[in-house]
């Protein structure tokens, strides 16, 4: 005779298996009347008779379950798709179905999340490249295990109802900036929207800490840190550079994406890199072939990030009441030609 599963109980009562799981794990959000029905049906079907209800099986013990990866801007960079591919590989070995759920890059009035995220179809969600505050708030309200990769400064860890994984940036950008200073650079610019993501703000803070450690003046006119439009990066960066009275001898960029626009501007305007201007980026992106072997960068291991997200969402599903966690993944700095020229 086949073993009774949570799905059998859910089918018998015409409810979702997540609702059954919540009851077996003392999770909030199920009425007392429905709890009794689920317990009675479990006993009737012979499910977990030997276990106290609070020790019943977690969702990971069922035959198969589903995790949704919520993404914005599905045309996003290879950086993001590499992380998703690693998640898919890990989930395959764990008997987990991976589902993509796309949400708009910006929230609009009356927008509602897909019902598949709240009707019990999915057992957990991983949130990638969603950087709109209102959209994040909407996702944050879902009563389901969650793991975020990064967040926005307006929604720090203590406002998230889930775990969050960060790519460490403060220490690594501190090291990059220190490297430039030790090459003789004292007028160093910074380019990156620090309101866009917490990791961007972390990188800016690392930049400032290095200037402080070397007792260099803060020069805000050399820093483009304002909010930038998703589709107007190049124009806004070029406008900023055109308005500089004197070009810095080095720039710290918040990402390789930004570094690419800077590199193109400099070469088109007859600056040599790094003889005239040194550049550092972040991410170690392989898709920007024009600069990927030139730009000094922080090489993020997307495989490790995907693997960590996979393990964290499984932990969160198994332990829904455990304290939320914030984890920082460190990356290796790759020093390349764009920053090795020493000022005489």
C-alpha positions in Angstrom: 0.0 0.0 0.0 1.4 3.4 -0.9 2.5 5.7 1.8 0.1 8.6 2.5 1.6 12.0 1.7 0.8 15.6 2.5 -0.5 16.0 -1.0 -3.0 13.1 -0.4 -4.3 15.0 2.7 -4.5 18.2 0.7 -6.4 16.5 -2.1 -8.9 14.9 0.2 -9.7 18.3 1.7 -9.4 20.3 -1.5 -6.7 22.6 0.0 -3.1 23.3 -0.9 -0.3 21.1 0.4 1.4 24.2 1.8 -1.6 24.6 4.1 -1.1 21.0 5.3 2.6 21.6 5.8 1.9 24.8 7.9 -0.3 22.8 10.3 2.3 20.0 10.7 4.9 22.6 11.5 2.9 24.9 13.8 3.1 27.7 11.2 0.7 30.6 11.5 -2.0 31.4 9.0 -4.4 28.5 9.3 -7.7 28.7 11.2 -8.3 26.4 14.2 -11.2 24.8 12.4 -9.1 23.9 9.4 -6.3 22.7 11.6 -8.6 20.2 13.2 -9.9 19.0 9.8 -6.3 18.4 8.6 -5.3 16.6 11.7 -8.4 14.4 11.6 -7.9 13.6 7.9 -4.2 12.8 8.5 -5.2 10.3 11.2 -7.9 8.9 9.0 -5.5 8.3 6.2 -2.8 6.9 8.5 -0.3 9.7 8.0 2.5 10.0 10.6 0.6 8.2 13.3 3.7 7.7 15.4 4.7 11.3 15.3 3.5 14.2 17.5 2.0 16.8 15.2 4.8 19.3 15.9 7.4 16.7 14.7 5.7 15.9 11.5 7.6 15.9 8.2 8.8 19.1 6.6 8.0 19.9 2.9 11.4 18.5 2.0 10.2 15.0 3.0 7.5 14.9 0.4 7.9 13.4 -3.1 8.4 16.7 -4.9 8.1 20.4 -4.2 8.4 23.6 -6.1 10.5 26.8 -5.7 9.9 29.9 -7.7 12.7 32.2 -8.7 11.3 35.7 -8.9 13.1 37.9 -11.4 12.7 41.3 -12.8 14.0 42.3 -16.3 14.2 38.8 -17.8 16.6 40.1 -20.4 19.1 40.6 -17.7 22.9 40.0 -17.9 24.6 36.6 -18.0 25.6 37.3 -14.4 22.0 36.7 -13.3 21.3 33.8 -15.7 24.5 32.0 -14.4 23.1 32.2 -10.9 19.7 30.8 -12.0 21.4 28.0 -13.9 23.2 26.9 -10.8 20.0 27.0 -8.8 18.4 24.8 -11.4 21.3 22.3 -11.3 21.1 22.1 -7.5 17.4 21.7 -7.4 17.5 18.9 -9.9 19.5 16.8 -7.5 17.1 17.6 -4.7 13.9 16.6 -6.5 12.8 20.2 -6.6 10.9 21.8 -9.5 12.1 25.3 -10.5 9.6 27.9 -11.6 10.4 31.3 -13.1 8.1 34.1 -12.0 8.6 37.5 -13.7 7.6 40.8 -12.1 7.9 44.3 -13.6 11.1 46.2 -12.8 9.0 49.1 -11.4 5.7 48.9 -9.4 2.6 50.5 -10.9 -0.7 51.3 -9.1 -3.0 48.3 -8.7 -0.4 45.8 -9.7 -0.9 42.4 -8.1 1.6 39.5 -7.8 0.8 36.4 -9.8 -1.6 34.2 -7.8 0.7 31.3 -8.2 2.8 32.8 -5.4 0.0 32.8 -2.9 -2.2 29.9 -3.8 0.0 27.1 -2.4 1.5 26.1 -5.7 5.1 27.0 -4.6 6.8 26.0 -1.4 9.4 28.8 -1.3 10.8 31.7 -3.3 14.2 33.1 -4.2 14.2 36.8 -5.2 16.8 38.0 -7.7 17.4 41.4 -9.3 14.2 43.0 -7.9 15.3 46.5 -6.9 12.1 48.5 -6.8 11.1 49.3 -3.2 7.4 48.9 -3.7 7.7 45.7 -5.6 10.0 44.3 -2.8 7.4 45.3 -0.2 4.7 43.4 -2.1 6.9 40.3 -2.3 7.9 40.7 1.3 4.3 40.4 2.4 3.9 36.9 1.0 3.4 34.3 3.7 5.9 31.8 2.3 9.6 30.9 2.9 11.8 33.5 1.2 15.4 34.2 0.4 16.5 37.5 -1.1 19.7 38.1 -3.0 20.4 41.7 -2.0 17.9 44.3 -1.1 17.5 48.1 -1.4 18.7 50.6 1.3 15.1 51.5 2.2 14.4 47.9 3.1 17.3 46.7 5.3 17.5 43.2 6.7 15.4 43.9 9.7 12.4 44.8 7.4 12.6 41.6 5.4 10.5 38.6 6.2 13.1 36.2 5.0 16.8 35.5 4.7 19.1 37.7 2.6 22.4 36.8 0.8 24.8 39.7 0.0 27.8 39.8 -2.2 30.3 41.4 0.1 31.5 44.8 -1.2 32.7 47.1 1.6 36.0 45.3 2.2 36.7 44.4 -1.4 36.1 48.0 -2.7 38.2 49.3 0.2 41.0 47.1 -1.1 40.5 48.2 -4.7 40.5 51.9 -3.7 43.6 51.3 -1.5 45.3 49.8 -4.5 44.7 52.9 -6.6 45.9 55.2 -3.8 49.1 53.1 -3.5 49.6 53.6 -7.2 49.7 57.3 -6.5 46.1 58.4 -7.3 44.7 61.0 -5.0 41.9 62.4 -7.2 39.6 59.4 -7.5 36.1 59.4 -8.9 33.2 57.1 -8.1 30.3 56.1 -10.3 27.3 54.1 -9.2 23.7 54.6 -8.1 23.9 54.0 -4.3 20.1 54.0 -3.9 19.7 51.2 -6.4 20.9 48.3 -4.1 22.3 47.8 -0.7 25.4 46.2 -2.2 26.0 49.4 -4.3 25.8 51.4 -1.0 28.2 48.9 0.6 30.7 49.4 -2.2 30.5 53.2 -1.9 31.1 52.9 1.9 34.2 50.8 1.2 35.4 53.5 -1.2 34.9 56.3 1.4 36.6 54.2 4.2 39.7 53.8 2.0 39.9 57.6 1.4 39.6 58.1 5.2 42.3 55.6 6.0 44.7 57.3 3.7 43.6 60.8 4.9 42.4 61.9 1.5 39.7 64.6 1.0 36.2 63.6 0.1 35.4 65.3 -3.2 31.6 64.9 -3.9 31.8 66.6 -7.2 33.8 63.6 -8.5 31.1 61.1 -7.4 28.1 60.2 -9.4 26.0 58.4 -6.8 22.4 59.7 -7.6 19.6 57.6 -8.8 20.1 56.6 -12.4 17.5 55.5 -14.9 17.6 51.8 -15.8 17.7 52.6 -19.5 19.7 55.9 -19.4 22.9 54.9 -17.7 25.1 55.8 -20.6 23.7 59.2 -21.2 23.7 60.2 -17.5 27.3 58.9 -17.1 28.4 60.8 -20.2 26.7 64.0 -19.0 28.4 63.7 -15.6 31.8 63.2 -17.2 31.3 66.1 -19.7 30.6 68.4 -16.8 33.8 67.6 -14.9 36.2 70.6 -14.9 39.1 68.2 -14.4 39.2 64.5 -15.1 40.2 62.3 -12.1 43.2 60.1 -12.6 41.2 57.1 -11.5 37.6 55.9 -11.1 36.0 53.2 -8.9 32.9 51.9 -10.6 30.1 50.1 -8.8 29.9 47.4 -11.5 31.6 46.2 -14.7 28.4 47.4 -16.4 29.2 51.0 -15.3 32.9 50.5 -16.0 32.1 49.6 -19.6 30.3 53.0 -20.2 33.2 54.8 -18.6 35.8 52.9 -20.6 33.9 53.7 -23.9 33.7 57.4 -23.0 37.4 57.7 -22.1 38.6 55.9 -25.3 36.2 57.9 -27.5 37.6 61.1 -26.0 41.2 60.2 -26.4 42.1 59.2 -22.9 44.3 56.2 -22.4 43.5 53.6 -19.8 45.3 53.3 -17.4 48.0 55.8 -18.4 45.6 58.8 -18.2 42.7 57.3 -16.1 42.7 54.0 -14.2 39.4 52.1 -13.8 38.1 49.4 -11.4 34.7 47.6 -11.7 32.8 44.9 -9.8 31.2 41.5 -10.8 33.8 39.9 -13.1 31.2 39.8 -15.9 32.2 37.7 -18.9 29.7 39.3 -21.4 31.5 42.6 -21.7 34.2 41.3 -24.1 35.6 44.7 -24.8 36.8 45.1 -21.3 36.7 41.7 -19.5 40.4 41.1 -19.8 41.3 44.7 -19.1 39.3 45.9 -16.1 40.4 45.3 -12.6 37.4 43.9 -10.9 35.9 41.9 -8.1 35.3 38.5 -9.6 32.0 37.2 -8.2 31.6 33.4 -8.2 28.1 33.1 -9.5 28.2 29.3 -9.0 28.9 29.8 -5.3 26.1 32.4 -5.1 23.6 30.1 -6.7 24.6 27.2 -4.6 24.3 29.3 -1.4 20.8 30.5 -2.4 19.8 26.9 -3.1 20.9 25.7 0.3 19.4 28.7 2.1 15.9 28.3 0.7 15.9 24.6 1.6 17.0 25.5 5.1 14.3 28.1 5.4 11.6 25.7 4.3 12.7 23.1 6.8 13.1 25.7 9.6 10.4 28.3 9.0 10.6 29.6 12.6 14.4 29.9 12.8 15.8 33.5 13.1 16.3 35.1 9.7 19.9 35.2 8.5 22.0 37.7 6.6 25.0 36.1 4.8 27.9 37.8 3.0 29.7 35.9 0.2 33.3 37.2 -0.4 34.8 37.4 -3.8 38.3 37.5 -5.3 39.8 40.6 -6.7 41.3 40.4 -10.2 44.0 43.0 -10.8 44.3 43.7 -14.5 45.7 46.3 -16.9 43.2 49.1 -16.2 44.7 49.9 -12.8 48.3 48.9 -12.8 49.9 52.1 -14.1 51.8 53.8 -11.2 51.7 57.6 -11.2 55.3 59.0 -11.1 
